[in-house]
Amino acid sequence: MQNDLISYDEYIEQGSMGRHETFTPRYGWLKKGYDAVKEDSAIFKASDAIERLGVGKNMVRSIRFWCTAFHIIEPSPEGSGLMVTTKLGDKLLDDKGWDPYLEDIASIWLLHWQLFVPRLEAVNWSFLFNRSNLWSFDTRQLAKILNTVAQKYPRFASISEKSFEKDASCLIRMYTEKASRKESEIDCPFTQLGLMRQAEEKNELSFNGTEKATLPPLIFAAASFSYLCSYVPSKQRTISIQRLAYDYNSPGVAFKVSESAVGSYLYAAVECLDQVSLKDNMGVYQLHLNENPERFYWQSLEKYYEEKMKIK
């Protein structure tokens, strides 16, 4: 998981946008896409993909996009449009996996985090969560923000305003429970995260920056270890709470929580983990790891789901 470090801007330049075909991810789509790839790595280029997946042509493309964006599947090393399942996909969505039908909201939080893990298949999600400083916004204002931020990057600077409007609409429909959206898309599981809510201004929305009661500490910790894997030098074993709260594509930014909430999640999580600690270094609170963060990423997820299964 941990690679040679590149800059945030390079991650953006290597990313993609606008391949969701205007559809938000729906209940059942990720399991459907995962199972299909598990059975046939060429499913998404098969002439009968529509019949086999039981959805329309545009939905086939959207399922592929979302499964890839959430790092449930990825391009096969063999190339030629083939796809393979990932370790996360297998752990989470296999029939004997942690949560194959995504019944636990913790799994939805985990998948939301994956949108901020390179390779960034949904660059506008990073743009919005990191760069939107508006107190409230509507679809038009949000599209303008996305378009403005994209101008910095040659790869995205020439994309049409219409494309940004589609992504803005998709973002709002994906995360806002009461937003105006197509009747067929009311079953998007990500609305339950409560990341966006109605603002005081009529027909406008705002981010919900409060601590998220449904976000388990171990899932937040896993996102923090994942962040270290992607966004800090490979030998680094220490990171400040402040960075985890405010840096580009950090867990604090992705989950829209404050620095104090970041500390609270991690204090609760480290009680369950070995060789991980929080230390006060001259007033600066830091997360310390004794080993590679990838190990703790998987340990956090396994511990969370094992405990959840015991409760069942």
Residue, then its C-alpha position, 0 to 999 in steps of 0.5 A: m500500500q505504501n508507495d514512494l511519496i508524490s505530491y498532492d498535485e501529482y495525485i490529482e493530475q493522475g486522477s479522473m473525474g466524471r465517469h459515474e454517468t450521473f448515477t450515485p452509488r446504490y445499495g447492491w451495486l458494489k456487491k453486484g460489481y464485485d461478484a461479477v468481476k470475481e466470476d469474470s475479469a472481462i465482465f465490463k467489456a463483455s457484449d452481454a454485460i447488460e443482461r448479466l448485470g441486469v442494469g442499463k448500459n450507463m449503469v454498467r459503466s457507473i457500477r464499474f466506476w464506483c467499484t473502482a473509485f472505492h478500490i473494490i476492484e482495479p485494472s488487471p496487470e494483464g491489461s486489455g480492459l480486464m478487472v480484478t478484485t482487490k484485497l479490500g474488496d475480498k475482505l469486505l464483500d466476499d460472501k464470507g467477508w466482513d459485510p458483503y451486503l453493507e448492512d453496517i454503516a461503518s462499511i459506508w464510512l470506510l468506502h467513503w474514505q476510499l474516495f480520498v485514497p490514490r488513485l483518485e478516480a473521483v477528483n472532484w470529491s477531493f476538490l469539494f471536501n478540501r477547497s469549498n470554504l462557502w458557508s452554504f452552497d447550491t448545485r450551481q455554486l458548487a459547480k463553479i467552485l469545482n471548475t475554479v479549482a480544476q483550472k490549476y491542473p492542465r489535465f482538467a482545465s478544459i473540461s466543460e462546465k456541464s461536466f462540473e455541474k453533473d459532478a456537483s449534482c451527484l455530490i449533493r445527491m450522494y450525501t444529502e438525505k433531503a436534497s432534491r434528487k431523482e426518485s430512482e436514486i433515493d436508495c444511495p447508502f451514503t446519504q445516511l452519513g450526514l455529511m451534508r445538510q440543509a442550510e438556513e438559506k432556502n435551497e442551499l446546503s452546507f457541510n455538517g462539521t460536527e462529530k459523527a456518532t456513527l463513525p467508529p473510532l477503529i474505522f477512523a483509525a484505519a483511515s488515519f493509517s491509510y493516510l500515512c500509507s499514501y501521503v507521508p514518506s514511507k519510513q515516517r512513523t509519527i504524524s500530528i493530530q493537526r495534520l490528520a485533521y487539516d491536511y489535503n485529503s486527510p481523515g479530518v477533511a474527508f469526514k468533516v470533523s474537528e481537530s478535537a474530534v480527530g483526537s477523540y476518535l484516535y484516543a478511543a482507537v489506540e486503546c484497542l491496538d498494540q504498538v500504537s500510541l498518542k503522545d504529547n510532544m511539547g503541546v503537539y499531540q502526535l500519533h506514533l506507530n512502531e511499525n509500517p502503517e499498512r499493518f495497523y490499517w488492516q489490524s484496525l479493520e479486522k479488530y472492528y469487524e471481529e468485534k462486530m461479529k461477536i456482538k451478532 
